[in-house]
Amino acid sequence: MPETITATYKNGSLYPVSPLNLPDNKSVRIVILPAESHDNKKDDLLQIMHNAVLIRLAPQSSSTPPDPVSEKKRMKIAKKLGQTMEKPLSEIIISDRNQ
C-alpha cells in the first residue's frame, strides 16, 4: 500500500522522520517532492499518480493565448456560412480545407 512519509536528506542518504513498516532489504520506489511543494496537495497527488503511470496529465497549455480572430474575419466567415447553409457543415469544412 502506498505511503507518504517525510524524510531528511543528509550526506547522500534519506532519513525518515518516523519509523517505516518495511522489512529489511525491501525495495521501494521513491518520488522526491520538496517539503515546500505541499502547498498544493492536489497537484502533488496528481504528479505522484502520473509518475506511477496511473493517470495521464493533460499537456500544459502555453501561457500566451491564441491570437483572436479579427472582427472582419469573423464577419467574412459568418457571411460565408450564411450563404452556404444548404450544405451540411461537414461538406462546408471539407470544401474550405481544399481551398
N, C-alpha and C positions, 0 to 999 in steps of 0.2 A: 504494500500500500504506500502511495507517495506520502512523503512527509516533508514539511518545510521547517528548516532549522536556521538558527543564526550561528555563524562561526566567525572566528577572527583569523586572519592570515598573518603568519609571523615566520620569518626565516624559511620561507619556501614550503610551509605546511599550513593546513587549515586545522583550527582547533575549535570544535563545537562548544558553544556556551553551556549546553546541558548534555547529559549522557545520551548516547544513541542506543536504541534497542536493536542492535545488529550483532550477529556472531562475528568472531574474529575472521579476518581474511575474506569477508563478504565484499564482492564487487558492487559498486553503486554508480549511477550516473549523476553528475553534479551540474547544475545550472548556476552560473555566478551572476548575482544581481547585487549591485552596491546597496548598502543599507539605506542610502538617501532615496533610492528609487521606489520606496514603499509608499510614497505619497499617493500613487495611483495604483491601488491593488488590482483593479480590473485589468489594466494594461499589462501589469506583471503576470497575472494569471493567463491572459491570452498569449503572451510571449512564451511562457512555460509550456502551454499546450501546443503551440506551434513548434517549438523545439523538440517536443516529444512526438511530433508528427501525428497529433490527434486532431488538429484542425489546420486549415489553410487561412492565412491572413490575407485580406484584400491588399493589393498594392497601394502604397501611399500615394495620394494624389499630389500633383505639383502644387507649390504654394501660389503660383500665378494662375488666375482664372483664364479660361479661353477668351479669345477676342470676341467681343459682342458683334452680332450681325447689325449692320447699319440699317437705319430706317428705310433708305432707298432700296436696299437688297430685300428686306422683308416685304416691302410693297410689291416688288417685282415677283417674288415667289408667290405671294397671295394672289396676285393678278393671274399668274400662270396657272395656279391650282383652280381658280375660279373659272377659267376658260376651258379647262380640260376635265371637268367633273363627270363627263360621260364615260370616262375610262376609270377602271379600278386603280386605286392608289399604287398597287404593286406595278402595274404597267407604266404609270407615270414615273415611278422611281427608276425602273429599268430603262425607260426611254431617256431619262435625264442622265443616267450613268453612261449611256452610249454616246452622248454628245461630246 
